[in-house]
Each structure stands twice: as structure tokens, then as C-alpha cells.
Amino acid sequence: MDKTTSITTIKKEMQLQEWSAQIKAQQASGLTIREWCKEKGIKPNTYYNRLRKVREKYIENSPTIVPVSVPCSNENIRIEKKRTSNISSGRYICGHSDRFGA
């Protein structure tokens, strides 16, 4: 990386940090985005553009989510007929057995 690229990269990082601070300030202010922008002399479109760039950078730097599969065993699941006094047909309930291996 040459000196010019390094300076440009640092400048962009500083801008993103500043924009991130502005976004946090707006969120903490209790004002709407339109009200906050008017108070700070920033156009709402500029605010949203900066918000998009900060989000993109955050996503770029966030860890990758890797899907995992969890093996599921049905050996401890039992189906039983629940007896009720008011209903002659009963209801079926699927649940885990209190006694494993039963």
C-alpha cells in the first residue's frame, strides 16, 4: 500500500467514525431524523446516505454467520393417548419421555 492509498484509507475510516458518532447522537437525541438533521444543518438524504455507508462497513467487518446442523434423535420421544373424562375420543400428545430410553 503506497502513501496516498494509506492516507485515503485513513480519511475514509475517520469519516465513517464521525458518521457513526452522528448516527448514535441522533438515536440518543429522541428527535426524529428530520428534526435532528434540521437542527444540525444536514440534509436528511445526506444522513441516510451516511447511515447506509456505516451499515455497509459494519456488515463488511462483522463475523460471517455459518449455518450448522444439529442432529436430532427421536429415540426419547413418545406419543401417548391422553385420557379425559369428558371426551370419549381422547387427545394425542407428542412429548419427551420422563424416562429416557422408555
C-alpha positions in Angstrom: 0.0 0.0 0.0 1.5 3.3 -1.0 1.3 6.5 1.0 -1.6 8.0 -1.0 -3.7 4.9 -0.6 -2.9 4.8 3.1 -4.0 8.4 3.6 -7.2 7.9 1.6 -8.0 4.8 3.7 -7.4 6.6 7.0 -9.5 9.5 5.8 -12.4 7.2 4.9 -12.1 5.4 8.3 -12.2 8.8 10.1 -15.3 9.8 8.1 -17.1 6.6 8.9 -16.2 7.0 12.6 -17.6 10.6 12.5 -20.7 9.5 10.7 -21.2 6.6 13.2 -21.0 9.1 16.1 -23.6 11.4 14.4 -25.9 8.4 13.9 -25.6 7.4 17.6 -26.1 11.1 18.6 -29.3 11.2 16.5 -30.6 8.0 18.0 -29.9 9.2 21.6 -31.4 12.6 21.0 -35.0 11.5 21.0 -35.6 13.6 17.9 -36.8 12.3 14.6 -34.2 12.1 11.9 -35.8 15.1 10.1 -35.8 17.2 13.2 -32.2 16.2 14.2 -30.9 16.9 10.6 -32.6 20.4 10.6 -31.0 21.2 13.9 -27.6 20.1 12.7 -27.8 21.6 9.2 -27.6 18.2 7.5 -30.0 17.2 4.7 -31.9 14.0 5.5 -30.7 12.4 2.3 -27.1 13.0 3.4 -27.9 11.4 6.7 -29.4 8.4 5.1 -26.5 8.0 2.7 -24.1 8.1 5.6 -26.2 5.6 7.5 -26.1 3.3 4.6 -22.3 3.5 4.3 -21.8 2.9 8.0 -24.1 -0.1 7.9 -22.2 -1.5 4.8 -18.9 -1.1 6.6 -20.3 -2.8 9.7 -21.6 -5.7 7.7 -18.2 -6.0 5.9 -16.4 -6.2 9.3 -18.9 -8.4 11.1 -18.1 -12.1 11.5 -19.6 -14.5 9.0 -22.5 -16.5 10.1 -22.1 -20.1 9.4 -25.2 -22.3 9.5 -24.8 -25.5 11.5 -27.0 -28.6 11.6 -27.8 -30.2 14.9 -28.5 -33.9 14.8 -32.0 -34.7 16.2 -32.8 -38.0 17.6 -36.3 -39.2 18.2 -35.4 -42.1 20.4 -36.6 -40.2 23.6 -39.9 -39.0 22.1 -43.1 -40.9 22.8 -46.7 -40.5 21.7 -49.4 -41.3 24.1 -53.2 -41.1 24.2 -54.3 -38.7 26.9 -57.5 -39.9 28.6 -60.1 -37.3 29.6 -63.4 -38.0 31.3 -65.4 -35.5 29.1 -64.1 -36.5 25.7 -64.5 -40.1 24.6 -62.0 -40.0 21.7 -59.1 -38.5 23.8 -56.3 -36.3 22.5 -52.8 -37.3 21.3 -49.8 -35.6 22.8 -46.3 -35.8 21.5 -43.6 -35.1 24.0 -40.3 -36.2 25.6 -40.5 -39.2 27.9 -39.8 -38.6 31.5 -38.0 -42.0 31.5 -35.2 -41.8 28.9 -34.8 -45.0 26.9 -38.5 -45.9 27.6 
